[in-house]
């Protein structure tokens, strides 16, 4: 499923179909956010999970039919070598290959081999003649990375777990809450353009006017070889992460305390998160109108912003369990 910022339509259609029978109202706003309301008595709570994924736009088609791209979202270019991609054109999807321009290893110097390319160095080859490429591909067409999702032990792995894992958790929470009484008036918002500045959450929060904001997103699980424990941020399989802060927001300390106490009461595994760099939709909700008490529940994820993002099934379950317990006021 593809959906870079500004092109979340396919994801939105799938989510809207899954919402059937789970909510009382569904609408789409001007930025493409899908806003689903489950009516209840209590404070107006907005729970946000973003639908978009990092990707690219075509910015140039050269004389030989190779495509140059502009990234939308942050990439570590060390993870972009020799990747399969999809170019989404008006006439249908085209498979392609992404590589950095320059000499192959067999004829390059040691200095050239050690250079880390920038996104501007990469091109896409769709295997067609220049004439056919120019007839089918236009500047502004989206490009997404290709990767088959799969089970890996107790993990799910694939591209765009950031933030489709949280989209799943929010849908799962709504399924768990079906027919049950809420302690709030719930707005489940599937947001757009998070990866380019939390844009969808900003406009949807302005419209919803929540009294409490909860973002669902992934966070770094770097419990990996050759890293010291103080680099971990979170550990996979150790439970939902209750975020204290990141570079977009400092979580409301009252909400942090409330979620910690709830997790301990319900015996839901949790861990505390301090993320040095990165942000979530909580940063936009927090600054909406006159301000909204907000925090993020994070799903620990290995290999973030690659096509092998991996989330542990226990962490998915813990995140859904803590969210539903809060929304029920239990």
URFENUR-V556676 format. One record per run of one state. SS is the DSSP state (2 for helix, 1 for strand, 0 for the rest). FROM is the first residue (numbers start at 1). LEN is the number of residues. If there is no record, write none. Layout:
ss->(SS/SS)
from->(FROM/FROM)
len->(LEN/LEN)
//
This chain:
ss->(0/1/0/2/0/1/0/1/0/1/0/1/0/1/0/1/0/2/0/1/0/1/0/2/0/2/0/2/1/0/2/0/1/0/1/0/1/0/2/0/1/0/2/0/2/0/1/0/2/0/1/0/1/0/1/0/2/0/1/0/2/0/1/0/1/2/0)
from->(1/4/5/9/19/25/29/34/39/43/51/53/54/55/62/67/73/77/80/83/90/92/101/105/108/110/115/119/122/126/130/137/142/146/150/153/155/159/161/177/184/192/194/197/199/209/212/222/229/232/233/235/240/246/250/251/253/267/270/275/282/287/293/303/309/313/329)
len->(3/1/4/10/6/4/5/5/4/8/2/1/1/7/5/6/4/3/3/7/2/9/4/3/2/5/4/3/4/4/7/5/4/4/3/2/4/2/16/7/8/2/3/2/10/3/10/7/3/1/2/5/6/4/1/2/14/3/5/7/5/6/10/6/4/16/2)
//
